[in-house]
Structure formats: structure tokens, C-alpha cells
């Protein structure tokens, strides 16, 4: 199935080519500085580069600049070689660099340092955006930078890398590094006109979208983060299982306890799933929906692949390419996305070990996703697409779901009501045109009384019997007449002697 998905994707999937000359009017790929920004996007995140490039019109370029600006900010925060004396002021004032022509930074040793070393190209393209876009991007960079600085400031000489303590702190950190990104994207969607204005105000749902993706990445990258001296798993989770530091999580001798901690990390990420599904039901633009839905289904698939998987403690685990392509092809509408979430939630639930301390909570979390999908998109309703692009729905006649029978009955009652209302409307129209005259209450009462009187009268049995007997007698007389005619005719034909008796002597 995955091989077929790869083949179908390669043959049939239409992708926007931002490099094509016909797209330059919105992508500005012919401009050297914007071309650089598209290259930075591809270098720092190939997966996001694909979905960003598919956005309609100038929204793709706007989100591209938004992404590389925040990638530059994130690179400063991730770089453990930059001392806090330099890092904290830079994080807090980074939004101001967007208006500082020619600014660059050359003290980073991170793999994505190019976005800082050549930030002048990003700044130049930022300055050409619409003022409303600039305001949104600068505001989000300000919120993110100050939030990152607050957490980086928690580092001490004894603990050079700040760790997250409580679940509330974990949520707040993820809000600053990802939740505000969701907020910014929602505001950009609304400002572009691709989505309705109220999308910009969906702060809780936008935050949950960001947290689902960020917590998935933090969970998956445990091995890499520990090796590089970063610690984002909250102490409130891993300390429950007897660990004194995050480094102990990748100790092979303590794999079982580490897996219990990882189980709780997945549990924490799953609580944002239904909010993410709610957010996607509000989107109306197909390219925006794809942009949001594809990373979301990748996240839930990654959670399933890494759940109770000891490999995450040793290496970076990713979903297969074939599975990725299959999800991209399928994640095109809220119903199919909800079913993807439901199917992966069921797989996660099937992996829960009977000794898992989070057994009950995980069952409830997976059940909530299943319930959400079934409530919004009942599985006993089949949806099919017509040739004209119209979709039709019908109740599955083979379903054993009790709701199917209920919906069939309600549908019949609705049809009967419509038929009755149509008939009454037709009769009312005839009366209005004078085709049918209205009767007075006295006339209606007289007619009703007449019918009631007729019903009360006994049937005229003697008259009916006389009629029956008369009919039988007539039939008998007609039968007798026919018989008489037949016998009379038969005798007349058979009585005359043959003419041969006059000429044959032996017969005389």
C-alpha cells in the first residue's frame, strides 16, 4: 500500500513550482534576496518547505519569511555555545533586528547558523511585506524571544542548561516556542483573506496546534537533545520513575523506567489532539488546510511509531517515507484527518502495556480522540464524490450501529413530513385560486353528519340478495337459451339423407 502511495504521489500529485516563471508574481523567486530566503527554508526544514510552497498566492512567500525569521530566533536559543550574557539580550531584542538594515550575527555554531549570518537578506525581504504582515511577524518574534529568554535565564553555573520543572512550565515553554507560531499563522491566514477573520482570535486552538507538533518533536528528539546538553522533558514526569537527571533516561540499564516516562510524555501530547481537530474544522481554504493538516497527521503518526519504542532512547526515529506519502495524499479534509487520528489513537492504545502506570489515562486519552471522530463524522454514514465535484452521503445499510436504524427512521419521518407539507401547500394554493371552494363550518358539519348517518345505517341485505338472485336467474336463462340453439342447429344439420340414395339401387 505504501509503495502504491509513493507511485501515485510521483505520477498524479500536482505540486506548485515556486521556481517557475509563471509563479514569480507571488513568490518573487526572480529576486536574489527572496531566492535566498526560499533556499534557507529548504536548508532548515525540507518538510515544511514543501507544505509552505503549496500555499496559495503571496501567502506562501509571507509564511516563508515568517518561518526563516523564527528559525533564526530559534537558532540563537538552541545554541548552547552562546553565553547568556549575549544570548538573553539578543533574544529579548531580536524583533527589533527586523527593522535594522544589514544586521547579521556570526557567533553561532549551530547547523542552521546561515540564517543568522545572512539575516540581512531576510530583513530586506521582510521590509517589502505588507505592513499588516510585518506587524504580525514582529509581534510574534517579540513574544517568542522574550519567552525563550525567560527560560534561558533559569540556567545557573551548576546547571548551565535550564531544565523544565512542572507540566505548567512545560506548557508555557512550548507556548513560547510553538504556540505563538500557531497564533501568528492564524493571524496571517486571516490577514491574507484566505481564511475568515475570526480565525485570528482562536488563540486556544492555535496554541494547541503548535503544542501538539512541538511536544511530538521534543518527545522524539530525546536522544539527540540529551547528547547535546538540552533538556526539555519536564522533571515532573521523569523524576517520578527514579531519575535524577535526563542523562539517565538513555541508560540502557534503566530502559523500562525510561519507557514508562516516555509513555507519560505521549499521554501529555495527546491531550492537544482534539483541539487540533477542532481547529482544522474551521478552515475553508484547501491549501491552508493542507498546510495545517499534513504536519498534524505526521505528528500523530510519529507519536504512534515512537510510543513504547526503545529505539528513541538510542536514535532518532522517523515514520517511513511510504507512510508519509500516504498521509499527505489522504489528509485533504477534516473527516479523513479525524479518521487518521482515530486509527493511530487505536494503535497507540493497542500498544499500552498492562503494567504501564498510565494505562487508564492513556485509554481515556485515546478514547477521547475516537469519540471526537465518531461524534463529528459517524462511521455508519458513507460519503462519496460525484463526477461534478459534489459529495453525497448515505447511511450504510449493512451497519450494525444502533444509530443507523434511528437515523433511517428519522429520515423517513422527515420525508413524510415534507410530503405532507407539500400536499397541504398544494391544496392551499388551489383554494387561493378558487379551484377548490372553501366550505363554511355549517357545510362541513352537515357533510360530516351525513357520512356519520350513512355509517350508522344497516346494510340493505334484502335488496342486495334480490339483485344477486336476479343476476343468477338471468345467467341461467341465457345458458338455457344457448343450449337450445346448439341442439336445434345440430339436429337440422344431421337429419337429411345423402343424395346418393336416389341413384344407388342397393339403398332403395
C-alpha positions in Angstrom: 0.0 0.0 0.0 2.8 2.4 0.8 4.6 1.6 -2.4 1.4 2.3 -4.3 1.1 5.6 -2.5 4.6 6.6 -3.5 3.9 5.7 -7.1 0.6 7.6 -7.1 2.3 10.6 -5.5 5.0 10.7 -8.1 2.6 10.4 -11.0 -0.6 12.2 -10.0 0.3 14.7 -7.3 0.3 18.2 -8.6 2.8 20.4 -6.8 3.3 24.1 -7.1 6.7 25.0 -8.5 7.8 28.2 -6.8 10.7 28.5 -9.2 8.5 28.6 -12.3 8.5 31.9 -14.1 4.7 31.9 -14.0 4.8 31.9 -10.2 7.3 34.8 -9.8 4.5 37.3 -9.5 3.7 36.0 -6.0 6.9 34.0 -5.0 9.4 36.6 -6.2 11.9 33.8 -6.8 13.5 36.0 -9.5 14.7 38.4 -6.8 18.1 37.4 -5.4 17.2 38.1 -1.7 13.9 36.2 -1.9 15.6 33.3 -3.7 18.0 33.1 -0.8 15.0 33.0 1.7 13.5 30.1 -0.2 16.9 28.4 0.0 17.2 29.0 3.7 13.7 27.4 4.2 14.8 24.3 2.2 18.0 24.0 4.1 16.5 24.3 7.6 13.3 22.3 7.1 12.7 20.4 3.9 9.4 19.0 5.2 8.0 22.5 6.0 9.4 23.9 2.7 7.1 21.6 0.8 3.8 22.5 2.6 4.7 26.2 2.7 5.3 26.3 -1.1 1.8 24.9 -1.7 0.1 27.8 0.0 -1.9 30.0 -2.4 -0.7 33.3 -3.8 1.6 35.6 -1.8 0.7 33.7 1.4 3.5 31.2 0.6 6.1 33.9 0.4 4.8 35.6 3.6 4.9 32.3 5.6 8.3 31.5 4.2 9.7 34.8 5.6 7.8 34.3 8.8 9.4 30.8 9.2 13.0 31.8 8.5 12.7 34.8 10.9 11.6 32.4 13.7 14.2 29.8 12.6 16.9 32.5 13.2 15.5 33.2 16.6 15.3 29.5 17.4 18.9 29.0 16.4 20.0 31.6 18.9 18.1 29.8 21.6 19.3 26.3 20.7 23.0 27.2 20.5 24.4 26.2 23.9 27.8 27.8 23.0 26.4 31.3 23.1 26.8 32.7 26.7 23.7 34.0 28.4 25.3 37.5 28.6 25.0 37.6 24.8 22.0 35.3 24.3 19.5 36.9 26.6 19.7 40.5 25.4 19.7 39.2 21.8 16.5 37.1 22.3 14.7 40.0 24.0 15.5 42.5 21.3 15.5 40.2 18.2 12.2 41.6 16.9 14.0 45.0 16.6 16.6 43.4 14.2 13.8 43.1 11.7 14.0 46.8 11.2 17.8 47.1 11.4 19.0 47.1 7.9 22.1 45.0 7.2 22.2 43.3 10.7 23.8 39.8 10.9 25.2 37.6 13.7 28.3 35.4 13.3 28.8 33.9 16.8 26.6 30.8 16.4 27.9 27.3 15.8 24.5 25.7 15.2 23.9 23.8 11.9 21.4 26.4 10.9 23.6 29.4 11.6 23.4 30.6 7.9 20.0 32.2 8.7 21.9 34.4 11.3 25.0 35.0 9.2 22.9 36.2 6.2 20.0 37.7 8.1 20.3 40.9 6.0 18.7 39.0 3.1 15.8 38.0 5.4 15.4 41.6 6.7 15.4 43.0 3.2 12.5 40.8 2.2 10.7 41.4 5.4 10.7 45.1 4.7 8.9 44.5 1.4 5.9 42.7 3.0 2.6 44.4 3.6 2.5 46.5 6.8 -0.1 44.2 8.4 2.1 41.2 7.8 5.2 43.0 9.2 3.3 43.8 12.4 2.2 40.3 12.9 5.7 38.8 12.4 7.4 41.3 14.6 4.9 40.8 17.4 5.3 37.1 17.3 9.1 37.4 17.3 8.9 39.7 20.3 6.7 37.3 22.3 8.8 34.3 21.3 12.1 35.9 22.0 11.1 37.2 25.5 9.6 33.8 26.4 12.8 32.0 25.3 14.9 34.4 27.3 12.8 33.9 30.4 13.6 30.1 30.3 17.2 30.5 29.3 17.7 32.8 32.3 16.9 29.9 34.6 20.4 28.4 33.8 23.0 28.6 36.6 26.7 27.8 36.8 25.9 24.5 38.4 23.1 23.8 35.8 24.3 25.6 32.6 21.3 24.3 30.6 17.9 25.2 32.1 15.5 22.4 32.6 11.7 22.5 32.7 10.3 21.5 36.0 6.5 21.3 36.1 3.9 20.5 33.5 2.7 24.1 33.6 6.3 25.3 32.9 6.4 22.7 30.0 3.2 24.1 28.5 4.4 27.7 28.9 7.8 26.9 27.2 6.0 25.1 24.3 3.7 28.0 24.1 6.6 30.4 23.6 8.4 28.3 21.0 5.4 26.9 19.1 2.1 28.1 20.4 2.7 31.7 19.4 3.7 30.4 16.0 0.3 28.9 15.7 -1.2 32.3 16.8 0.9 34.1 14.2 -0.1 31.8 11.4 -3.8 32.2 12.2 -3.4 35.9 12.1 -1.6 35.7 8.8 -4.3 33.4 7.4 -7.0 35.9 8.3 -5.0 39.0 7.2 -4.4 37.4 3.8 -8.1 36.9 3.2 -7.6 33.2 2.7 -9.4 32.5 6.0 -12.2 34.2 7.8 -11.3 37.0 10.3 -12.4 35.0 13.4 -9.6 32.5 12.8 -7.2 35.2 14.2 -9.0 35.1 17.5 -8.8 31.3 18.0 -5.9 31.6 20.4 -6.5 28.4 22.4 -6.9 26.2 19.4 -4.0 27.8 17.6 -1.9 27.2 20.7 -2.9 23.6 20.9 -1.9 23.0 17.2 1.6 24.4 18.0 1.9 22.4 21.2 0.9 19.1 19.5 3.7 19.5 17.0 6.3 20.8 19.5 5.7 18.2 22.1 5.9 15.5 19.5 9.3 16.8 18.4 10.6 17.1 22.0 9.5 13.6 22.7 11.0 12.1 19.6 14.3 14.0 19.9 15.2 12.9 23.4 18.4 11.1 22.4 19.8 13.9 20.4 18.8 16.6 23.0 20.4 14.7 25.8 23.7 14.2 23.9 23.8 17.9 23.0 23.1 19.0 26.6 19.5 20.2 26.1 16.7 19.1 28.4 13.0 19.7 27.5 11.2 16.7 29.1 9.7 18.1 32.3 11.2 17.0 35.6 7.7 16.4 36.9 7.4 13.4 34.6 10.8 11.7 34.5 11.5 12.2 38.2 8.5 10.0 39.0 10.4 7.0 37.8 13.5 7.4 39.9 15.7 9.5 37.5 17.9 12.3 38.9 18.8 13.8 35.5 17.8 13.5 31.9 21.1 11.8 31.0 19.9 8.8 33.0 17.0 8.3 30.6 19.2 7.0 27.8 21.0 4.5 30.2 20.3 1.0 28.7 20.1 -0.5 32.2 17.1 1.7 33.0 15.2 1.2 29.8 11.9 0.0 31.4 11.6 3.1 33.6 12.5 5.4 30.7 9.7 3.8 28.6 7.2 4.5 31.4 8.4 8.1 31.4 8.1 8.2 27.6 4.6 6.8 27.9 3.6 9.7 30.0 5.1 12.2 27.6 2.9 10.8 24.8 -0.1 11.0 27.2 0.7 14.7 27.7 0.9 15.3 23.9 -2.3 13.5 23.2 -4.4 16.0 25.3 -3.9 18.6 22.5 -5.3 16.3 19.7 -9.0 17.1 19.9 -8.2 20.9 20.0 -6.2 20.4 16.8 -9.1 18.6 15.2 -11.4 21.4 16.2 -9.1 24.0 14.7 -9.0 22.2 11.3 -12.7 22.1 11.0 -12.7 25.9 11.0 -10.5 26.2 7.9 -12.1 26.8 4.5 -9.1 27.3 2.1 -7.8 24.0 0.8 -4.1 25.0 0.6 -4.3 26.4 4.2 -6.0 23.2 5.4 -3.3 21.0 3.8 -0.6 23.2 5.3 -2.1 22.6 8.8 -3.3 19.1 8.4 -0.1 17.4 7.0 2.2 18.3 9.9 -0.7 17.3 12.3 -1.1 13.8 10.8 2.7 13.4 10.8 2.7 14.2 14.5 0.1 11.7 15.5 1.8 9.0 13.3 5.1 9.9 14.9 3.6 9.5 18.4 2.3 6.1 17.4 5.7 5.0 15.9 7.7 6.1 18.9 5.3 5.1 21.6 6.8 2.4 23.8 9.6 2.1 21.3 13.0 1.7 23.0 14.8 2.9 19.8 14.0 6.6 20.7 16.4 6.3 23.6 19.2 5.3 21.2 18.5 7.2 17.9 16.1 9.5 16.1 13.0 7.5 15.0 11.0 8.7 12.0 8.0 7.4 10.1 8.6 5.6 6.8 8.6 7.6 3.6 5.8 5.5 2.1 3.7 6.2 5.2 4.5 9.9 4.9 3.3 10.0 1.3 0.1 8.0 2.1 -0.7 10.5 4.8 -0.1 13.5 2.5 -2.4 12.1 -0.1 -5.2 11.3 2.4 -5.1 14.4 4.7 -7.3 16.5 2.4 -10.4 17.1 4.5 -11.4 17.2 8.2 -13.3 13.8 8.1 -10.3 11.9 6.7 -7.9 13.6 9.1 -10.1 12.7 12.0 -10.1 9.1 10.9 -6.3 9.2 10.7 -6.1 10.5 14.2 -8.7 7.8 15.3 -6.8 5.0 13.7 -3.4 6.0 15.2 -5.0 6.5 18.6 -6.3 3.0 18.4 -2.9 1.7 17.5 -1.4 3.6 20.5 -4.0 2.1 22.8 -3.2 -1.4 21.5 0.4 -0.9 22.5 -0.3 0.1 26.1 1.3 -2.4 28.4 -0.8 -3.9 31.2 1.8 -2.8 33.7 2.0 0.8 32.4 1.4 3.2 35.3 -0.6 5.4 32.8 -2.7 2.6 31.5 -6.1 4.1 32.4 -5.2 7.7 31.5 -3.9 6.6 28.1 -7.0 4.6 27.5 -9.1 7.7 28.2 -7.0 10.0 26.0 -7.2 7.6 23.1 -10.9 7.1 23.7 -11.5 10.9 23.5 -9.9 11.0 20.1 -12.1 8.1 18.9 -15.2 9.7 20.4 -14.4 13.0 18.7 -14.1 11.4 15.3 -17.3 9.3 15.8 -19.3 12.3 17.1 -18.4 14.7 14.3 -18.1 12.1 11.4 -20.2 9.0 12.2 -18.7 5.9 10.6 -22.1 4.5 9.6 -22.5 7.3 7.1 -20.9 6.7 3.7 -19.7 9.8 1.8 -18.9 9.5 -1.9 -17.9 12.1 -4.5 -19.8 12.7 -7.7 -18.4 13.4 -11.1 -19.4 17.0 -10.9 -17.4 17.5 -7.7 -20.4 17.3 -5.5 -20.3 14.9 -2.5 -23.3 12.8 -1.4 -23.9 10.9 1.8 -25.9 7.9 2.7 -26.4 5.6 5.7 -24.6 2.3 5.4 -27.4 -0.3 5.2 -25.0 -3.1 6.4 -24.1 -1.2 9.6 -24.9 -2.8 12.9 -24.7 0.6 14.6 -27.9 1.3 16.6 -27.8 4.9 15.4 -28.1 3.8 11.8 -31.6 2.4 12.4 -32.5 5.6 14.4 -31.3 7.8 11.6 -33.3 5.8 9.0 -36.5 6.2 11.0 -35.8 9.9 11.5 -35.1 10.3 7.7 -38.4 8.6 6.9 -40.3 10.8 9.3 -38.7 13.8 7.8 -39.6 12.7 4.2 -43.2 12.0 5.3 -43.4 15.5 6.9 -42.1 17.1 3.7 -44.7 15.1 1.6 -47.5 16.2 3.9 -46.4 19.8 3.9 -46.1 19.8 0.1 -49.6 18.4 -0.2 -51.0 20.9 2.2 -49.3 23.7 0.3 -50.7 22.5 -3.0 -54.3 22.3 -1.6 -53.9 25.8 -0.1 -52.7 27.1 -3.5 -55.8 25.6 -5.2 -58.1 27.2 -2.6 -56.4 30.5 -3.0 -57.0 30.4 -6.8 -60.6 29.4 -6.3 -60.3 26.0 -7.9 -61.5 24.5 -4.6 -64.1 26.5 -2.8 -63.9 26.9 0.9 -66.8 25.4 2.9 -68.4 27.2 5.8 -68.3 25.5 9.2 -72.0 24.7 8.8 -71.4 23.0 5.5 -68.6 21.0 6.9 -70.7 19.9 9.8 -73.6 18.9 7.6 -71.4 16.8 5.3 -69.8 15.2 8.3 -73.2 14.4 9.8 -74.4 12.9 6.5 -71.4 10.5 6.4 -71.8 9.6 10.0 -75.5 8.8 9.3 -74.6 6.6 6.4 -72.1 4.7 8.5 -74.8 4.1 11.2 -77.4 2.7 8.8 -77.5 -1.1 8.4 -76.7 -2.6 5.0 -79.8 -3.3 2.7 -79.3 -7.0 2.7 -82.6 -7.9 1.0 -82.1 -5.6 -1.9 -78.5 -7.0 -2.3 -79.8 -10.5 -2.2 -82.6 -9.8 -4.7 -80.0 -8.3 -7.1 -77.8 -11.3 -6.8 -80.7 -13.8 -7.4 -81.9 -11.8 -10.4 -78.4 -11.8 -11.9 -78.1 -15.6 -11.3 -81.6 -16.2 -12.9 -80.7 -14.1 -15.9 -77.4 -16.1 -16.3 -79.3 -19.4 -16.1 -81.9 -18.3 -18.7 -79.1 -17.2 -21.1 -77.4 -20.5 -20.6 -80.5 -22.5 -21.3 -81.2 -20.5 -24.5 -77.7 -21.1 -25.7 -78.0 -24.9 -25.1 -81.4 -25.0 -27.0 -79.9 -23.2 -30.0 -77.0 -25.6 -30.1 -79.2 -28.7 -30.1 -81.6 -27.2 -32.7 -78.8 -26.4 -35.1 -77.2 -29.9 -34.6 -80.4 -31.8 -35.5 -81.1 -29.7 -38.6 -77.7 -30.5 -40.0 -77.5 -34.3 -39.3 -81.2 -35.4 -40.4 -81.2 -35.0 -44.3 -80.4 -38.3 -46.4 -77.5 -38.4 -48.7 -78.2 -37.7 -52.4 -76.6 -41.0 -53.3 -79.7 -42.9 -52.1 -81.6 -41.8 -55.2 -79.1 -43.3 -57.7 -77.9 -46.4 -55.8 -80.3 -49.4 -56.2 -78.8 -51.2 -53.2 -80.0 -48.4 -51.0 -83.6 -48.3 -52.3 
